[in-house]
Amino acid sequence: VESPAVVIEPLESLAPHEALLTDFYGLVEIWVDEAWLAVSNDTILTVNSHLRTASFSNASLIFKDGSLAQIGPNSEVLIETLVADPATNIREIALMQWSGESNHSVVPLETSAASYQVNTPSAEGRVKGTQFHMRVAPEQTTWYVDSGAVEVSGQETAVQVGAGEMTNVVMDDEPTDPVYFIAGQGEVVFIGESWVIGDQTYQTHAHTIIIGNPQVGDLVFFEGHLLEDESRVADLIVLVRRNPANTFTLTGEVQAMDDTIWTVYGQTVAVTDLSDVENGIVIGDLVRIKGIILGDGTLQAEEVRRISDENLTPFEF
């Protein structure tokens, strides 16, 4: 169901208590009359507007003073406070972000009446004129400051995070001391408690987020930080592209199934919680499995789909 079309208005015609939701990609929804409605047109939002994005989806919130919040995939945000009036140098914007990623570009206003705040389940951040991005995971929030500064507070403790720095806030804990952050991409050379990506070693920790189940040889994007001894720590590792040598496609009859191992065309395949399996598949069905080859040679399914009888090569690397 789509929300009713809204006439697109120029930014200068926005009222101080309004925000423009625009630049959609994928599925973006707002909460209206006790239901989520998909948005496809530029839409005016106000206080208590609640929005969310699906996987591979994003949208932008533009405020009257020109400040911008770009909402990334798998994110959920509520506008808690909204007054942005450049004519009077007054800005009071507060967002609640429960999950996902966001990028913020906040227009500087040289007045004590200017505030821009993003709250999360584990912390809150206050800024005036700043560019920053953040990621809200179930157990922690990570703040990265590109320019300016953000005051991040939690558990009655506040830290000032400057340009090029980041802080982590684990649920029910204080913000960590700010450290310099790093980001980039490269080929995975080694996986363990520490990862080798490109020609650099990155330590991992209990809250490192790994997305896409990358394997040795795959291309990944990473974000992390530097310790005082200049060693590198990975906070986020995301699969960008599979190494073709790590992948397989298998087509054949399902001969056996249990919770974690299937036998298809005589091959054993690991099927895990990460596998996208079509519902209703039973022994005797013809399926196509796409997956990855782990370092020990195990075939791990990423996608399993039922198909009709086709003249296909049963096993393809």
Order of alpha helices (4+ residues) and beta strands (2+ residues): beta-beta-beta-beta-beta-beta-beta-beta-beta-beta-beta-beta-beta-beta-beta-beta-beta-beta-beta-beta-beta-beta-beta-beta-beta-beta-beta-beta-beta
